[in-house]
């Protein structure tokens, strides 16, 4: 088994943990006060919810799998695989609620899986042996902060769906940069674990990871999953591929035909994410209900109360 194969398997494990995180933290955020979006009140509310802490445990597992995947592979391969998260969300909810899959669920899952597979096959990302300079890191961090600030500013007006989409985009940009810093941290680990806390990447991972978590909670609380989840799934891999190409010097097959196919693959993934996110089984919005076997009709908010 090659390093790329190991990285792909670990990335799938990270996607599964991310899916569990999304379900658990959506449960916790769905019962938060309406006026607490992107505020200290939201965080104070969430830390009192046991189910939110289960989500934190799951996200730590996701971080571990992702870190190992980035140790063995490059960011332009690992991050797109994480887009399979929504498929795993569907599977978790199927196992939890025992609801049958309809055409919408099957179609969305197939579109995401097919788009992801075609992109990775056609792009064929390969790593570069070059390392980013300090100046390159500063420029990347500045660009990330500007993009996140713009997305959050746009999230302060408009419909609930618009707010959730822009908060989701901001969180996805943060996660993409956090993945890049995590990749840098794995380089420090290769030198020796004793060196880990003597270098900046570990502290940057903690700071950006916490910020991403807070912004993601605001996306969950601001509006439906159908608006935030496609932003998570598409913006994160797109930004990650750009970071891999520009910052790390990763290479992809970029001929005119290949670029067209890769773009279409991303479009198919986006359509699949949109379709699957609008499924009542996956969206779990406050107005939608799901049936658990042997129980009365229950929703995300009911799960949180339990």
N, C-alpha and C positions, 0 to 999 in steps of 0.2 A: 504494500500500500504506500503510495507516494505522500509527500507532505501536503500536496493539494487535496488529496482524497481525505486525509485526516482533518484538514482545515474545514472542508465541506461538511463532514459529519458533525464536527464540533459546532459549526455555525447552525446546523439544523437543531442541535440540542439547545442552543441559545434562543432560536426562534420559538421552540416549544416553551421554554421558561418565560420568554417575553409574552407569549399568548396567555399563560397562566397569570402573569402579573397584570395584564390588561383586564382580564375578567375580574380578578379580585379587587383591583383598585378602582375599576369602574363601579363595582358594587358599593365600595366605601364612599366614593365621590357622589354617587347618585342621590344620596340622602342629605348632602350638605346644604346649608342655607343658600337660597337663590342669590343673595347679594354678596357672597363671599368669594367670588371668582378672583383669582390672582391677588389674594390678600392673606394677611397673617391669620385671619379667622379661619380660612380654609385649612391651613396647616394645623392649627390648634384643634380643629374639629377632627381631622383625619387621624392624628396621632392617638386619639382616644378610641379609635375603632380597631378591634383585634384583627378583623379581616384585612385591614389596610396593612398591618404588620406582616401578615402572611404574604401579601403582595411584595413587600420589601424583601422578605426571604427569597421569594421567587426571582426577584430582579437581581439579587446578589448571585443566585445560581446562573442567571443569564449572563451576568458580567463575567463570571468565571469561565463559562463556555466560550464566550466571545473573546476574552483575553487569550485563551489557549488557541482558539482558531486563528487569531491575528498573529500569534507566535509562529504558527506553522504556515500561514498563508498571507496573502496581501489583502489590503482593505478593499480593493476593487472587486474581489471575489467574495469575501466574507459578508460585507454589508448587503449586497443584493440578495443573498440567500436569506437574510433576516426578513425579507419581504414576504416570506411564506408564513409569517406569524399569523395572519388573518385566517389562513386555512386551518391552522392548529386551534385558533379560537373557536372556529366552527366545530371542530372535532371534540373539543372540551365540552362545549355546550350540548352537543349531541349525546355525549356520554353522561352529562349531568342531568339533562332534562328528558332524554330518551325520545326526542322529537324526530319524526322521519324527515329525511332530506328531500327537498323539492327541486324543481328545475332551476330555480334561482341559485340555490346553494351549490348544486353540482356545477352549473355553468360558471359561477364566480370562482369556485375552487379550481376548475380546469383551466380557466383563463389565466389565473395567477400562476399556476404551476407551469403551464405551457409557455407563457411569456418569459418567466424566469429562466426556464431551461433553454429556450431559443437565445435569449440574450447572452447567457454564459457560454453557450456553444459557439455562437458567431463572434462574440467579442474576444473570447479566449484570453482573459486577462493574464498577464505575466508580470512578475515582480522585477524591479530594478535593484541593483546593488548600491545605488547612491542613497545618501542620507540627507534629510533637509537641513539647511543651514539655520542659524539662529535668526537671521533676518527673514528667512522664508516663514519660520514659525510665527514671528511677530506679525507679518503681513497676513498670514492665514487667520490668526486670532482676531486681528482688527476687522477683517472682512466678515468673519463669523459674527462678531458683536454688532456690526452695522446691520447685517441681514436680519439677525434676531430682533434687534430694536425696531426695525422697520415692520417686521411681521407682527410684533406685539402692538405697535402703534395702530396698525390697520385692524387689529382684533378688538379695539375699543369702541368700534361703531358698527352698526349694521345688525343683521339678523343673528339669531343664536347659531345657525349653521355657519355663517360667515365667521363669527367669532371662534367657533370650535376649529374651523379649517385653518385660520391664521395662527391660532395658538398651537395647533398641531404641527403646522409648518415650522414655527419657531422652535418647538421641541425637537423636531426631526433634524434641523440644522445643528442644534446643540449636540445631539447624539452623534451626528456624523463627525463633528470635530472631536468629540470625546473619543470616538473610535480611533481617530488618527493619533490622538495623544496616547491612547492605550497601546497602539502599535509601537510608539516610541518607548513606552514603558517596558514592553517586552524586550526591547533591545538592551535596556539597562539590566533586566533580569538575566540576560545571557552572560553578562559580565559577572554577576553574582548577586544573590538576594541581599547580601549585606550592604550593597550599594543603592538599594531601591529608594530608601528615604533620604538619600544624600543628593538626589537629582529632582528636578522640577516636575517631570511628567506625572508622578504619583499624586502630587498635590493638585495639579491641573485636572486630573481625572476626577478627584474628589469634588472639586469646586464645580466643574462643568457638569458632572454627573448629577449633583444635587440640584443645580439650576434646571437641568433638563427634566428632572423628576417633578419639580414644582410647576414648571410650565405645562407639562403633560397633564398634571392634575387639573389645572385650569381649563385645558382643552376638554377633558372628560366632563367637567362640571358645567362648562359654558354652553354645550349643545350636544346634538346627537352623535353617536359613534360613526354614523354614516358620513359625517362631515370631517371628523378628526382622523379617523383611521386611514382613509386613502392618503391624507397628507403625510401621516407617519410613514406609510409604506412606500410611497413614491419619492417624496422629497429626500428622505434619508439615503436611499441607495444612489439617487442621482447626484446629490452633493458629495457622497462618499467616493463615487467614481471620479468626480472632478478633483477631489482632494488627492486621491490616489495618483491621478495623472499629473497634476500640477506640483504637488508637494513631494510625493515619493517617487515620481518618475515611472509609475507603472505604465505598462504598454497594453493597448488593445488593438485588435484588427480594425483599422479605421479607413478602409477603402470606401468609396462612395456607396457601393451596394451594401457593404457591411453596415455602414452608419445608418442607412435607410432601414435595414432589417432590425438593427438594434433599437432604433427609435420606435418602430412599429411594435417591437416586443414590449418596450416600456409602456406604450399606449394600451396594449392588450392587458398588461398587468394592472394599469390604472382603471380600465373598464371593469376588470374582474374584481378589484378592490371596491369600487363604487357599488357594483351589483351586490356583492356579498355583504358589504356593510349595511345595505338597506334591508337586508333580511331581518324580520322581527326576531329570529333566532339569535342573530349575532348582535344586532343593535342594542337590544335590551334597554330602550329608552324608558322614561318614567311612565309614559302612557301605554307602553306595550307590555304584554304579559306572556309568560311562558308556563308550561305545565310540567311539573316534576312528577314522576311516577309515584302514586300513592299519596299525593298532596293536592290541596286546592290550588287554584291558579296562583302563581307567585311571580314576582318581578325581581329585578335587581335590588330595588329598595327593600323588598321583603327579605331577600337574602341577607342584606346588610343588617336589618333589624334582628335577624336570627343569630 
